[in-house]
Amino acid sequence: MSDKLILVLNCGSSSLKGAVLDSASGEVLLSCLAEKLNLSDAFITFKINGEKEQVSLAAQPNHTGAVGALLAELQKHGLDSRIGAVGHRVVSGGEAYSESVLIDEQVLAAVEKCIPLAPLHNPANLLGIRAAQDIFKGLPNVAVFDTAFHQTMPAHAYTYAIPRRFYRDFSLRRYGFHGTSYRFVADEAARFLGKDKNSLRMVIAHLGNGASVAAIKNGESQDTSMGLTPLEGLVMGTRSGDLDPSVFSFLADNTGLGIQEITDLLNKQSGLLGISELSNDCRTIEEEAAKGHEGALLALEIFAYRLAKYVASMAVAAGGLDALVFTGGIGENSALVRAKVVGYCEFLGLKLNEEKNLAARFGNAGVITEDTGGAVAVVIPTNEELMIAQDTARLSGL
C-alpha cells in the first residue's frame, strides 16, 4: 500500500461523491456520498470497513460543509495525514484540455469559461475544487475531464451541420462525455483480451442512468454518441437521447412550455422513465417487463434497439469491429439488455453465449459471445475513480 492516498471528488449541483484510494493497488479505504446539499436536511453518508454512518450537514449544508465533514471523518480514522493529493472529476474542459492537468488559477478560469457547455455540472465541479483547496490546504489538486478523451475525434465527427460561425463564435460542437470511463475500459479490454489496444477496433457502450457509446481505434476516440451536452445519443434513464429538434417548437406551440421547461422534460422526465411511465431504474423496468407490463417491455426494446443502431454506426467510425464492450451499471449487470443488443448485431458476426452472458455480472468480466473467429462481445467493469486517482498521483509526483 502506498504511503500517500488520493482523495477523489465528484461534485454534482446538490451532491458530492468522494473516495479515498490507494492509486497503486486500487483499494478504496473510505467512500462517501453527500446528498441534498443547499437544503436544511443535507447529510453525508460514510462507508469504511463495510460499515455505514450518516452525518447531518445542517450546520453547513453546502459543498464546503461536506468536504469539512469528510476531513473530520478522515481525522477520526487517522487517514487525513496520508492524503497526498485531490483528484476532481470535471465534466467539460471544452477544447482547452485533451488530458488531465494540475489545477491552478488558469485552469479554474478555463473550467469557468466552459460553464455554458456544461451549465449543470461545471459550476458544481468548481465548488468542489474550491472547497478542497480551502479544507485541504497546500495539497495538489488535479482536474480529470470527461471530455478530454474525445478530443481526438476528427472534425467530421464533432461538427454539427449548422452555420460554422456558431462553432467559431461559441465553440458549438459535439464534445462527448464518459471519457474517463472509456479510457479505463479501453485499456482493460485490450489487457483482458490479450491484444494491443493500438490494433483493436472497439465499440464501447457505457450504460447507466446516463448512457453513451464510443468508437475506439488505435486507442483513441473516433466518435461518440453524446454531443454538446449529455442529452444527445442513446435513450437513457431520464434523458430522451436523439430526437427531431422540431420537437421543441412542437411542444412549445401545443403545450405552452418554455425552452427551459422542455429541456428539463427531455433531461429529467424522458428516456426509460418517460416510456415506461414507471421508473428510470433498469432493474425495475426488467422486473415489470417480466410481468408483461407494456410500457416496460417497450422501454427495454427501444433502449436496446437504439443502442444496437449506434453500435453499427460506431463500427463505421472505428473502421470495423473487433470487440463490442459493455460497461457501466446496466452494461455490467443486465444480461437481458446485452442479449437483446447482441441479437440485433448478429450481422456483425456476434453470436451470444447465454451461459457466459449470465456469468458476466456483478463485477465479473468476461467474453459473452461464441468464438466465431471474428468480433467478440465482452463485459469489462469500469473504474473511473481509479483512473482519476492514477492521473492525480502521476501529475502530483506521488
C-alpha positions as YAML, in Angstrom:
chain: A
units: angstrom
residues:
- id: 1
  name: MET
  ca: [0.00, 0.00, 0.00]
- id: 2
  name: SER
  ca: [1.23, 3.49, -0.85]
- id: 3
  name: ASP
  ca: [2.17, 5.90, 1.94]
- id: 4
  name: LYS
  ca: [0.16, 8.60, 0.21]
- id: 5
  name: LEU
  ca: [-3.50, 8.21, -0.68]
- id: 6
  name: ILE
  ca: [-5.61, 10.05, -3.24]
- id: 7
  name: LEU
  ca: [-8.93, 11.68, -2.44]
- id: 8
  name: VAL
  ca: [-11.26, 11.62, -5.46]
- id: 9
  name: LEU
  ca: [-14.20, 14.06, -5.55]
- id: 10
  name: ASN
  ca: [-17.13, 14.07, -7.97]
- id: 11
  name: CYS
  ca: [-19.46, 17.00, -7.33]
- id: 12
  name: GLY
  ca: [-22.99, 17.50, -8.58]
- id: 13
  name: SER
  ca: [-25.18, 20.54, -8.04]
- id: 14
  name: SER
  ca: [-26.71, 19.03, -4.88]
- id: 15
  name: SER
  ca: [-24.41, 16.11, -4.19]
- id: 16
  name: LEU
  ca: [-20.79, 15.16, -3.58]
- id: 17
  name: LYS
  ca: [-19.29, 11.71, -4.05]
- id: 18
  name: GLY
  ca: [-15.91, 11.01, -2.54]
- id: 19
  name: ALA
  ca: [-13.47, 8.13, -2.28]
- id: 20
  name: VAL
  ca: [-10.05, 7.65, -0.73]
- id: 21
  name: LEU
  ca: [-7.94, 5.30, -2.83]
- id: 22
  name: ASP
  ca: [-4.53, 3.74, -2.94]
- id: 23
  name: SER
  ca: [-3.73, 4.58, -6.57]
- id: 24
  name: ALA
  ca: [-1.24, 1.71, -6.82]
- id: 25
  name: SER
  ca: [-3.48, -1.14, -5.62]
- id: 26
  name: GLY
  ca: [-6.88, 0.39, -6.38]
- id: 27
  name: GLU
  ca: [-8.04, -0.30, -2.82]
- id: 28
  name: VAL
  ca: [-10.81, 2.01, -1.59]
- id: 29
  name: LEU
  ca: [-10.29, 2.79, 2.09]
- id: 30
  name: LEU
  ca: [-13.26, 5.14, 2.55]
- id: 31
  name: SER
  ca: [-16.13, 6.40, 0.41]
- id: 32
  name: CYS
  ca: [-18.84, 8.96, 0.98]
- id: 33
  name: LEU
  ca: [-21.94, 10.47, -0.59]
- id: 34
  name: ALA
  ca: [-23.33, 13.86, 0.43]
- id: 35
  name: GLU
  ca: [-26.93, 14.49, -0.61]
- id: 36
  name: LYS
  ca: [-29.50, 17.30, -0.53]
- id: 37
  name: LEU
  ca: [-26.75, 19.94, -0.46]
- id: 38
  name: ASN
  ca: [-28.05, 23.52, -0.09]
- id: 39
  name: LEU
  ca: [-31.12, 22.20, 1.75]
- id: 40
  name: SER
  ca: [-31.63, 22.25, 5.52]
- id: 41
  name: ASP
  ca: [-31.72, 18.45, 5.74]
- id: 42
  name: ALA
  ca: [-28.44, 17.89, 3.88]
- id: 43
  name: PHE
  ca: [-26.45, 14.86, 5.07]
- id: 44
  name: ILE
  ca: [-23.40, 12.81, 4.21]
- id: 45
  name: THR
  ca: [-23.03, 9.03, 4.41]
- id: 46
  name: PHE
  ca: [-19.61, 7.46, 5.01]
- id: 47
  name: LYS
  ca: [-18.66, 3.88, 4.27]
- id: 48
  name: ILE
  ca: [-15.50, 2.38, 5.77]
- id: 49
  name: ASN
  ca: [-14.63, -1.24, 6.59]
- id: 50
  name: GLY
  ca: [-18.07, -2.27, 5.36]
- id: 51
  name: GLU
  ca: [-19.82, -0.05, 7.91]
- id: 52
  name: LYS
  ca: [-22.01, 2.94, 7.06]
- id: 53
  name: GLU
  ca: [-22.52, 6.10, 9.11]
- id: 54
  name: GLN
  ca: [-24.78, 9.07, 8.30]
- id: 55
  name: VAL
  ca: [-23.86, 12.56, 9.48]
- id: 56
  name: SER
  ca: [-26.05, 15.68, 9.32]
- id: 57
  name: LEU
  ca: [-24.71, 18.70, 7.42]
- id: 58
  name: ALA
  ca: [-27.32, 21.08, 8.84]
- id: 59
  name: ALA
  ca: [-24.66, 23.40, 10.29]
- id: 60
  name: GLN
  ca: [-23.13, 23.98, 6.85]
- id: 61
  name: PRO
  ca: [-25.28, 22.29, 4.20]
- id: 62
  name: ASN
  ca: [-23.10, 23.01, 1.15]
- id: 63
  name: HIS
  ca: [-20.08, 21.58, -0.66]
- id: 64
  name: THR
  ca: [-17.63, 23.17, 1.77]
- id: 65
  name: GLY
  ca: [-19.54, 21.68, 4.70]
- id: 66
  name: ALA
  ca: [-19.48, 18.26, 3.02]
- id: 67
  name: VAL
  ca: [-15.71, 18.41, 2.42]
- id: 68
  name: GLY
  ca: [-15.23, 19.62, 6.01]
- id: 69
  name: ALA
  ca: [-17.21, 16.66, 7.31]
- id: 70
  name: LEU
  ca: [-15.12, 14.39, 5.12]
- id: 71
  name: LEU
  ca: [-11.93, 15.80, 6.64]
- id: 72
  name: ALA
  ca: [-13.32, 15.18, 10.15]
- id: 73
  name: GLU
  ca: [-14.09, 11.58, 9.21]
- id: 74
  name: LEU
  ca: [-10.59, 11.10, 7.81]
- id: 75
  name: GLN
  ca: [-9.11, 12.50, 11.01]
- id: 76
  name: LYS
  ca: [-11.23, 10.11, 13.08]
- id: 77
  name: HIS
  ca: [-9.67, 7.16, 11.27]
- id: 78
  name: GLY
  ca: [-6.15, 8.59, 11.07]
- id: 79
  name: LEU
  ca: [-6.26, 8.93, 7.28]
- id: 80
  name: ASP
  ca: [-6.04, 12.73, 6.94]
- id: 81
  name: SER
  ca: [-2.23, 12.86, 7.13]
- id: 82
  name: ARG
  ca: [-1.96, 10.25, 4.39]
- id: 83
  name: ILE
  ca: [-3.88, 12.20, 1.73]
- id: 84
  name: GLY
  ca: [-1.29, 13.30, -0.81]
- id: 85
  name: ALA
  ca: [-3.48, 14.97, -3.45]
- id: 86
  name: VAL
  ca: [-7.09, 15.53, -4.53]
- id: 87
  name: GLY
  ca: [-8.44, 14.48, -7.92]
- id: 88
  name: HIS
  ca: [-11.60, 16.06, -9.31]
- id: 89
  name: ARG
  ca: [-13.96, 14.83, -11.97]
- id: 90
  name: VAL
  ca: [-14.67, 17.86, -14.17]
- id: 91
  name: VAL
  ca: [-17.34, 17.35, -16.80]
- id: 92
  name: SER
  ca: [-16.27, 19.78, -19.52]
- id: 93
  name: GLY
  ca: [-12.87, 21.13, -20.44]
- id: 94
  name: GLY
  ca: [-14.15, 22.14, -23.87]
- id: 95
  name: GLU
  ca: [-11.36, 22.24, -26.43]
- id: 96
  name: ALA
  ca: [-8.89, 23.58, -23.87]
- id: 97
  name: TYR
  ca: [-7.83, 20.21, -22.42]
- id: 98
  name: SER
  ca: [-7.13, 16.85, -24.02]
- id: 99
  name: GLU
  ca: [-5.65, 15.35, -20.84]
- id: 100
  name: SER
  ca: [-5.76, 15.72, -17.07]
- id: 101
  name: VAL
  ca: [-3.97, 18.71, -15.53]
- id: 102
  name: LEU
  ca: [-2.77, 20.12, -12.22]
- id: 103
  name: ILE
  ca: [-5.21, 22.82, -11.16]
- id: 104
  name: ASP
  ca: [-4.05, 26.43, -10.98]
- id: 105
  name: GLU
  ca: [-5.84, 29.74, -11.49]
- id: 106
  name: GLN
  ca: [-5.57, 29.41, -15.27]
- id: 107
  name: VAL
  ca: [-7.27, 26.00, -15.17]
- id: 108
  name: LEU
  ca: [-10.01, 27.34, -12.88]
- id: 109
  name: ALA
  ca: [-10.63, 30.18, -15.33]
- id: 110
  name: ALA
  ca: [-10.85, 27.71, -18.22]
- id: 111
  name: VAL
  ca: [-13.33, 25.50, -16.35]
- id: 112
  name: GLU
  ca: [-15.41, 28.58, -15.57]
- id: 113
  name: LYS
  ca: [-15.28, 29.60, -19.23]
- id: 114
  name: CYS
  ca: [-16.74, 26.19, -20.12]
- id: 115
  name: ILE
  ca: [-19.81, 26.67, -17.90]
- id: 116
  name: PRO
  ca: [-22.05, 27.43, -20.94]
- id: 117
  name: LEU
  ca: [-21.05, 23.99, -22.31]
- id: 118
  name: ALA
  ca: [-21.96, 22.20, -19.05]
- id: 119
  name: PRO
  ca: [-24.18, 24.59, -17.06]
- id: 120
  name: LEU
  ca: [-25.41, 21.91, -14.64]
- id: 121
  name: HIS
  ca: [-22.03, 20.33, -13.92]
- id: 122
  name: ASN
  ca: [-19.09, 22.72, -14.22]
- id: 123
  name: PRO
  ca: [-20.33, 25.16, -11.53]
- id: 124
  name: ALA
  ca: [-20.64, 22.23, -9.09]
- id: 125
  name: ASN
  ca: [-17.20, 20.95, -10.09]
- id: 126
  name: LEU
  ca: [-15.75, 24.39, -9.33]
- id: 127
  name: LEU
  ca: [-17.45, 24.42, -5.91]
- id: 128
  name: GLY
  ca: [-15.84, 21.09, -5.11]
- id: 129
  name: ILE
  ca: [-12.39, 22.25, -6.22]
- id: 130
  name: ARG
  ca: [-12.57, 25.45, -4.17]
- id: 131
  name: ALA
  ca: [-13.86, 23.57, -1.14]
- id: 132
  name: ALA
  ca: [-10.97, 21.10, -1.37]
- id: 133
  name: GLN
  ca: [-8.44, 23.90, -1.77]
- id: 134
  name: ASP
  ca: [-9.87, 25.57, 1.34]
- id: 135
  name: ILE
  ca: [-10.15, 22.47, 3.53]
- id: 136
  name: PHE
  ca: [-7.09, 20.52, 2.34]
- id: 137
  name: LYS
  ca: [-4.73, 23.48, 2.23]
- id: 138
  name: GLY
  ca: [-1.48, 23.04, 0.32]
- id: 139
  name: LEU
  ca: [-2.37, 19.73, -1.36]
- id: 140
  name: PRO
  ca: [-2.12, 19.45, -5.16]
- id: 141
  name: ASN
  ca: [-5.49, 19.32, -6.95]
- id: 142
  name: VAL
  ca: [-5.92, 17.67, -10.35]
- id: 143
  name: ALA
  ca: [-8.74, 18.06, -12.88]
- id: 144
  name: VAL
  ca: [-9.73, 14.97, -14.86]
- id: 145
  name: PHE
  ca: [-12.09, 15.94, -17.68]
- id: 146
  name: ASP
  ca: [-14.96, 13.83, -19.05]
- id: 147
  name: THR
  ca: [-14.46, 15.47, -22.43]
- id: 148
  name: ALA
  ca: [-10.66, 15.11, -22.71]
- id: 149
  name: PHE
  ca: [-10.55, 11.59, -24.17]
- id: 150
  name: HIS
  ca: [-12.81, 12.60, -27.06]
- id: 151
  name: GLN
  ca: [-10.57, 15.45, -28.22]
- id: 152
  name: THR
  ca: [-9.08, 13.02, -30.75]
- id: 153
  name: MET
  ca: [-12.38, 12.97, -32.69]
- id: 154
  name: PRO
  ca: [-11.94, 14.26, -36.24]
- id: 155
  name: ALA
  ca: [-13.76, 17.39, -37.36]
- id: 156
  name: HIS
  ca: [-16.22, 15.41, -39.47]
- id: 157
  name: ALA
  ca: [-17.32, 13.59, -36.28]
- id: 158
  name: TYR
  ca: [-17.63, 16.56, -33.94]
- id: 159
  name: THR
  ca: [-19.02, 19.23, -36.30]
- id: 160
  name: TYR
  ca: [-22.75, 19.95, -36.35]
- id: 161
  name: ALA
  ca: [-24.30, 20.70, -39.76]
- id: 162
  name: ILE
  ca: [-25.21, 24.26, -38.83]
- id: 163
  name: PRO
  ca: [-23.59, 27.56, -39.88]
- id: 164
  name: ARG
  ca: [-19.93, 27.32, -38.88]
- id: 165
  name: ARG
  ca: [-19.94, 30.76, -37.33]
- id: 166
  name: PHE
  ca: [-21.61, 29.22, -34.27]
- id: 167
  name: TYR
  ca: [-18.59, 26.98, -33.79]
- id: 168
  name: ARG
  ca: [-16.19, 29.88, -34.29]
- id: 169
  name: ASP
  ca: [-18.10, 32.25, -32.01]
- id: 170
  name: PHE
  ca: [-19.46, 29.91, -29.32]
- id: 171
  name: SER
  ca: [-17.47, 26.63, -29.62]
- id: 172
  name: LEU
  ca: [-20.75, 24.89, -30.52]
- id: 173
  name: ARG
  ca: [-19.77, 21.33, -31.45]
- id: 174
  name: ARG
  ca: [-20.02, 17.75, -30.22]
- id: 175
  name: TYR
  ca: [-17.79, 17.05, -27.21]
- id: 176
  name: GLY
  ca: [-18.89, 13.71, -25.79]
- id: 177
  name: PHE
  ca: [-18.66, 12.56, -22.17]
- id: 178
  name: HIS
  ca: [-17.79, 9.50, -20.06]
- id: 179
  name: GLY
  ca: [-14.25, 9.91, -21.40]
- id: 180
  name: THR
  ca: [-12.55, 8.80, -18.18]
- id: 181
  name: SER
  ca: [-14.53, 5.56, -18.22]
- id: 182
  name: TYR
  ca: [-13.76, 4.95, -21.90]
- id: 183
  name: ARG
  ca: [-10.05, 5.47, -21.34]
- id: 184
  name: PHE
  ca: [-10.01, 2.99, -18.44]
- id: 185
  name: VAL
  ca: [-12.19, 0.39, -20.18]
- id: 186
  name: ALA
  ca: [-10.29, 0.56, -23.49]
- id: 187
  name: ASP
  ca: [-7.07, -0.29, -21.65]
- id: 188
  name: GLU
  ca: [-8.72, -3.02, -19.57]
- id: 189
  name: ALA
  ca: [-10.50, -4.60, -22.55]
- id: 190
  name: ALA
  ca: [-7.25, -4.84, -24.50]
- id: 191
  name: ARG
  ca: [-5.48, -6.34, -21.48]
- id: 192
  name: PHE
  ca: [-8.31, -8.80, -20.82]
- id: 193
  name: LEU
  ca: [-8.38, -9.94, -24.46]
- id: 194
  name: GLY
  ca: [-4.59, -10.14, -24.65]
- id: 195
  name: LYS
  ca: [-4.49, -7.65, -27.52]
- id: 196
  name: ASP
  ca: [-2.62, -4.44, -28.29]
- id: 197
  name: LYS
  ca: [-5.15, -1.62, -27.88]
- id: 198
  name: ASN
  ca: [-3.48, 0.20, -30.77]
- id: 199
  name: SER
  ca: [-4.58, -2.56, -33.12]
- id: 200
  name: LEU
  ca: [-8.08, -3.09, -31.70]
- id: 201
  name: ARG
  ca: [-11.25, -1.68, -33.25]
- id: 202
  name: MET
  ca: [-13.60, -1.31, -30.31]
- id: 203
  name: VAL
  ca: [-17.11, -0.04, -29.75]
- id: 204
  name: ILE
  ca: [-17.62, 0.57, -26.03]
- id: 205
  name: ALA
  ca: [-21.10, 1.04, -24.54]
- id: 206
  name: HIS
  ca: [-21.10, 2.82, -21.16]
- id: 207
  name: LEU
  ca: [-24.61, 2.10, -19.91]
- id: 208
  name: GLY
  ca: [-26.06, 3.54, -16.74]
- id: 209
  name: ASN
  ca: [-28.68, 6.16, -15.91]
- id: 210
  name: GLY
  ca: [-26.56, 8.21, -18.28]
- id: 211
  name: ALA
  ca: [-25.57, 6.16, -21.31]
- id: 212
  name: SER
  ca: [-23.32, 6.61, -24.31]
- id: 213
  name: VAL
  ca: [-21.32, 4.63, -26.83]
- id: 214
  name: ALA
  ca: [-17.94, 5.37, -28.39]
- id: 215
  name: ALA
  ca: [-15.79, 4.16, -31.28]
- id: 216
  name: ILE
  ca: [-12.17, 3.49, -30.31]
- id: 217
  name: LYS
  ca: [-9.47, 2.89, -32.93]
- id: 218
  name: ASN
  ca: [-5.74, 2.73, -32.23]
- id: 219
  name: GLY
  ca: [-6.57, 3.50, -28.59]
- id: 220
  name: GLU
  ca: [-8.21, 6.82, -29.50]
- id: 221
  name: SER
  ca: [-11.80, 8.05, -29.61]
- id: 222
  name: GLN
  ca: [-13.08, 8.44, -33.15]
- id: 223
  name: ASP
  ca: [-16.71, 9.26, -32.37]
- id: 224
  name: THR
  ca: [-19.23, 9.10, -29.54]
- id: 225
  name: SER
  ca: [-22.98, 9.40, -29.12]
- id: 226
  name: MET
  ca: [-23.22, 12.31, -26.67]
- id: 227
  name: GLY
  ca: [-22.77, 15.76, -28.14]
- id: 228
  name: LEU
  ca: [-22.66, 19.34, -26.90]
- id: 229
  name: THR
  ca: [-24.41, 18.05, -23.77]
- id: 230
  name: PRO
  ca: [-25.14, 14.57, -22.37]
- id: 231
  name: LEU
  ca: [-28.67, 14.74, -23.85]
- id: 232
  name: GLU
  ca: [-27.69, 13.62, -27.35]
- id: 233
  name: GLY
  ca: [-27.46, 9.97, -28.36]
- id: 234
  name: LEU
  ca: [-28.88, 6.90, -26.65]
- id: 235
  name: VAL
  ca: [-32.11, 6.54, -24.71]
- id: 236
  name: MET
  ca: [-31.09, 6.87, -21.04]
- id: 237
  name: GLY
  ca: [-32.68, 6.65, -17.61]
- id: 238
  name: THR
  ca: [-34.43, 10.02, -17.79]
- id: 239
  name: ARG
  ca: [-32.92, 11.55, -20.97]
- id: 240
  name: SER
  ca: [-34.59, 11.22, -24.36]
- id: 241
  name: GLY
  ca: [-31.43, 10.93, -26.45]
- id: 242
  name: ASP
  ca: [-31.74, 11.80, -30.14]
- id: 243
  name: LEU
  ca: [-34.94, 13.40, -31.37]
- id: 244
  name: ASP
  ca: [-36.12, 15.79, -34.07]
- id: 245
  name: PRO
  ca: [-35.14, 19.33, -32.97]
- id: 246
  name: SER
  ca: [-38.59, 20.47, -34.08]
- id: 247
  name: VAL
  ca: [-39.96, 18.68, -31.00]
- id: 248
  name: PHE
  ca: [-39.04, 21.89, -29.14]
- id: 249
  name: SER
  ca: [-41.27, 24.12, -31.26]
- id: 250
  name: PHE
  ca: [-44.00, 21.46, -31.41]
- id: 251
  name: LEU
  ca: [-44.18, 21.19, -27.63]
- id: 252
  name: ALA
  ca: [-43.91, 24.95, -27.18]
- id: 253
  name: ASP
  ca: [-46.78, 25.53, -29.61]
- id: 254
  name: ASN
  ca: [-49.02, 22.80, -28.25]
- id: 255
  name: THR
  ca: [-48.33, 22.88, -24.52]
- id: 256
  name: GLY
  ca: [-47.17, 26.41, -23.80]
- id: 257
  name: LEU
  ca: [-43.97, 25.10, -22.23]
- id: 258
  name: GLY
  ca: [-40.89, 27.32, -22.45]
- id: 259
  name: ILE
  ca: [-37.47, 26.28, -23.79]
- id: 260
  name: GLN
  ca: [-36.03, 25.61, -20.34]
- id: 261
  name: GLU
  ca: [-39.10, 23.62, -19.29]
- id: 262
  name: ILE
  ca: [-38.83, 21.46, -22.42]
- id: 263
  name: THR
  ca: [-35.10, 21.00, -21.87]
- id: 264
  name: ASP
  ca: [-35.80, 19.87, -18.31]
- id: 265
  name: LEU
  ca: [-38.52, 17.50, -19.56]
- id: 266
  name: LEU
  ca: [-36.14, 15.90, -22.07]
- id: 267
  name: ASN
  ca: [-33.38, 15.59, -19.46]
- id: 268
  name: LYS
  ca: [-35.34, 14.56, -16.37]
- id: 269
  name: GLN
  ca: [-38.71, 13.07, -17.39]
- id: 270
  name: SER
  ca: [-37.96, 11.16, -20.58]
- id: 271
  name: GLY
  ca: [-35.94, 8.06, -21.53]
- id: 272
  name: LEU
  ca: [-36.81, 4.81, -19.74]
- id: 273
  name: LEU
  ca: [-38.88, 6.76, -17.20]
- id: 274
  name: GLY
  ca: [-40.94, 8.56, -19.83]
- id: 275
  name: ILE
  ca: [-41.57, 5.49, -22.00]
- id: 276
  name: SER
  ca: [-42.34, 3.04, -19.20]
- id: 277
  name: GLU
  ca: [-44.17, 5.56, -17.00]
- id: 278
  name: LEU
  ca: [-42.72, 3.51, -14.14]
- id: 279
  name: SER
  ca: [-39.09, 4.19, -13.35]
- id: 280
  name: ASN
  ca: [-35.70, 5.21, -14.68]
- id: 281
  name: ASP
  ca: [-34.11, 2.19, -12.98]
- id: 282
  name: CYS
  ca: [-33.41, -0.59, -15.49]
- id: 283
  name: ARG
  ca: [-33.76, -3.22, -12.76]
- id: 284
  name: THR
  ca: [-37.33, -2.14, -12.00]
- id: 285
  name: ILE
  ca: [-38.13, -1.98, -15.72]
- id: 286
  name: GLU
  ca: [-36.83, -5.53, -16.25]
- id: 287
  name: GLU
  ca: [-38.85, -6.84, -13.29]
- id: 288
  name: GLU
  ca: [-42.05, -5.27, -14.59]
- id: 289
  name: ALA
  ca: [-41.35, -6.34, -18.17]
- id: 290
  name: ALA
  ca: [-41.11, -9.93, -16.93]
- id: 291
  name: LYS
  ca: [-44.67, -9.49, -15.62]
- id: 292
  name: GLY
  ca: [-45.82, -8.29, -19.04]
- id: 293
  name: HIS
  ca: [-46.02, -4.54, -18.36]
- id: 294
  name: GLU
  ca: [-46.47, -2.94, -21.78]
- id: 295
  name: GLY
  ca: [-44.56, 0.26, -21.05]
- id: 296
  name: ALA
  ca: [-41.63, -1.62, -19.51]
- id: 297
  name: LEU
  ca: [-41.44, -4.00, -22.45]
- id: 298
  name: LEU
  ca: [-41.44, -1.12, -24.92]
- id: 299
  name: ALA
  ca: [-38.86, 0.85, -22.94]
- id: 300
  name: LEU
  ca: [-36.41, -2.08, -22.91]
- id: 301
  name: GLU
  ca: [-36.85, -2.74, -26.61]
- id: 302
  name: ILE
  ca: [-36.34, 0.90, -27.56]
- id: 303
  name: PHE
  ca: [-33.28, 1.11, -25.30]
- id: 304
  name: ALA
  ca: [-31.68, -1.98, -26.86]
- id: 305
  name: TYR
  ca: [-32.69, -1.15, -30.43]
- id: 306
  name: ARG
  ca: [-31.34, 2.40, -30.29]
- id: 307
  name: LEU
  ca: [-28.11, 1.12, -28.77]
- id: 308
  name: ALA
  ca: [-27.73, -1.56, -31.43]
- id: 309
  name: LYS
  ca: [-28.16, 1.02, -34.19]
- id: 310
  name: TYR
  ca: [-25.45, 3.13, -32.58]
- id: 311
  name: VAL
  ca: [-23.14, 0.12, -32.24]
- id: 312
  name: ALA
  ca: [-23.40, -0.44, -36.00]
- id: 313
  name: SER
  ca: [-22.76, 3.21, -36.78]
- id: 314
  name: MET
  ca: [-19.78, 3.35, -34.40]
- id: 315
  name: ALA
  ca: [-18.29, 0.34, -36.19]
- id: 316
  name: VAL
  ca: [-18.08, 2.64, -39.21]
- id: 317
  name: ALA
  ca: [-16.14, 5.19, -37.16]
- id: 318
  name: ALA
  ca: [-13.83, 2.50, -35.75]
- id: 319
  name: GLY
  ca: [-13.11, 1.12, -39.22]
- id: 320
  name: GLY
  ca: [-14.64, -2.25, -38.33]
- id: 321
  name: LEU
  ca: [-15.34, -4.21, -35.18]
- id: 322
  name: ASP
  ca: [-13.06, -6.50, -33.19]
- id: 323
  name: ALA
  ca: [-14.76, -6.05, -29.81]
- id: 324
  name: LEU
  ca: [-18.08, -4.75, -28.54]
- id: 325
  name: VAL
  ca: [-17.51, -3.83, -24.89]
- id: 326
  name: PHE
  ca: [-20.26, -3.40, -22.30]
- id: 327
  name: THR
  ca: [-19.60, -1.39, -19.12]
- id: 328
  name: GLY
  ca: [-21.40, 0.81, -16.56]
- id: 329
  name: GLY
  ca: [-24.14, -0.30, -14.17]
- id: 330
  name: ILE
  ca: [-26.51, -1.62, -16.85]
- id: 331
  name: GLY
  ca: [-23.77, -2.80, -19.19]
- id: 332
  name: GLU
  ca: [-22.07, -4.81, -16.43]
- id: 333
  name: ASN
  ca: [-25.20, -6.31, -14.86]
- id: 334
  name: SER
  ca: [-28.08, -6.56, -17.33]
- id: 335
  name: ALA
  ca: [-27.75, -9.85, -19.18]
- id: 336
  name: LEU
  ca: [-31.13, -9.13, -20.77]
- id: 337
  name: VAL
  ca: [-30.10, -5.81, -22.35]
- id: 338
  name: ARG
  ca: [-26.82, -7.31, -23.58]
- id: 339
  name: ALA
  ca: [-28.65, -10.27, -25.10]
- id: 340
  name: LYS
  ca: [-31.05, -8.00, -26.95]
- id: 341
  name: VAL
  ca: [-28.24, -5.80, -28.31]
- id: 342
  name: VAL
  ca: [-26.07, -8.73, -29.41]
- id: 343
  name: GLY
  ca: [-29.12, -10.28, -31.03]
- id: 344
  name: TYR
  ca: [-29.70, -7.15, -33.10]
- id: 345
  name: CYS
  ca: [-25.98, -7.14, -34.01]
- id: 346
  name: GLU
  ca: [-25.62, -10.74, -35.20]
- id: 347
  name: PHE
  ca: [-24.96, -9.43, -38.71]
- id: 348
  name: LEU
  ca: [-21.68, -8.01, -37.34]
- id: 349
  name: GLY
  ca: [-20.52, -11.56, -36.59]
- id: 350
  name: LEU
  ca: [-21.61, -11.69, -32.94]
- id: 351
  name: LYS
  ca: [-23.35, -14.79, -31.56]
- id: 352
  name: LEU
  ca: [-24.44, -14.75, -27.91]
- id: 353
  name: ASN
  ca: [-23.37, -17.49, -25.49]
- id: 354
  name: GLU
  ca: [-26.20, -17.43, -22.95]
- id: 355
  name: GLU
  ca: [-24.25, -19.19, -20.19]
- id: 356
  name: LYS
  ca: [-21.28, -16.81, -20.48]
- id: 357
  name: ASN
  ca: [-23.64, -13.83, -20.64]
- id: 358
  name: LEU
  ca: [-25.27, -14.81, -17.33]
- id: 359
  name: ALA
  ca: [-21.87, -15.40, -15.70]
- id: 360
  name: ALA
  ca: [-20.55, -11.93, -16.63]
- id: 361
  name: ARG
  ca: [-22.41, -9.95, -13.98]
- id: 362
  name: PHE
  ca: [-21.84, -8.38, -10.57]
- id: 363
  name: GLY
  ca: [-18.27, -7.29, -11.21]
- id: 364
  name: ASN
  ca: [-17.22, -10.28, -13.31]
- id: 365
  name: ALA
  ca: [-15.51, -9.53, -16.61]
- id: 366
  name: GLY
  ca: [-15.98, -11.98, -19.45]
- id: 367
  name: VAL
  ca: [-16.49, -12.67, -23.13]
- id: 368
  name: ILE
  ca: [-20.20, -13.30, -23.70]
- id: 369
  name: THR
  ca: [-20.21, -14.49, -27.32]
- id: 370
  name: GLU
  ca: [-19.24, -17.67, -29.12]
- id: 371
  name: ASP
  ca: [-15.77, -17.96, -30.62]
- id: 372
  name: THR
  ca: [-16.52, -17.47, -34.31]
- id: 373
  name: GLY
  ca: [-13.06, -16.24, -35.22]
- id: 374
  name: GLY
  ca: [-14.40, -12.72, -35.66]
- id: 375
  name: ALA
  ca: [-15.71, -9.99, -33.40]
- id: 376
  name: VAL
  ca: [-16.42, -10.69, -29.74]
- id: 377
  name: ALA
  ca: [-18.66, -9.03, -27.15]
- id: 378
  name: VAL
  ca: [-17.13, -8.63, -23.70]
- id: 379
  name: VAL
  ca: [-18.10, -7.19, -20.32]
- id: 380
  name: ILE
  ca: [-15.47, -5.03, -18.60]
- id: 381
  name: PRO
  ca: [-16.29, -3.32, -15.25]
- id: 382
  name: THR
  ca: [-15.33, 0.35, -15.27]
- id: 383
  name: ASN
  ca: [-13.45, 2.17, -12.52]
- id: 384
  name: GLU
  ca: [-13.46, 5.92, -13.12]
- id: 385
  name: GLU
  ca: [-12.32, 6.66, -9.56]
- id: 386
  name: LEU
  ca: [-9.16, 4.58, -10.03]
- id: 387
  name: MET
  ca: [-8.43, 6.32, -13.34]
- id: 388
  name: ILE
  ca: [-8.80, 9.72, -11.64]
- id: 389
  name: ALA
  ca: [-6.63, 8.57, -8.73]
- id: 390
  name: GLN
  ca: [-3.89, 7.32, -11.04]
- id: 391
  name: ASP
  ca: [-3.86, 10.55, -13.05]
- id: 392
  name: THR
  ca: [-3.78, 12.55, -9.84]
- id: 393
  name: ALA
  ca: [-0.89, 10.56, -8.37]
- id: 394
  name: ARG
  ca: [1.12, 10.82, -11.59]
- id: 395
  name: LEU
  ca: [0.64, 14.56, -12.01]
- id: 396
  name: SER
  ca: [1.29, 15.21, -8.31]
- id: 397
  name: GLY
  ca: [4.52, 13.22, -8.37]
- id: 398
  name: LEU
  ca: [3.30, 10.68, -5.79]
...
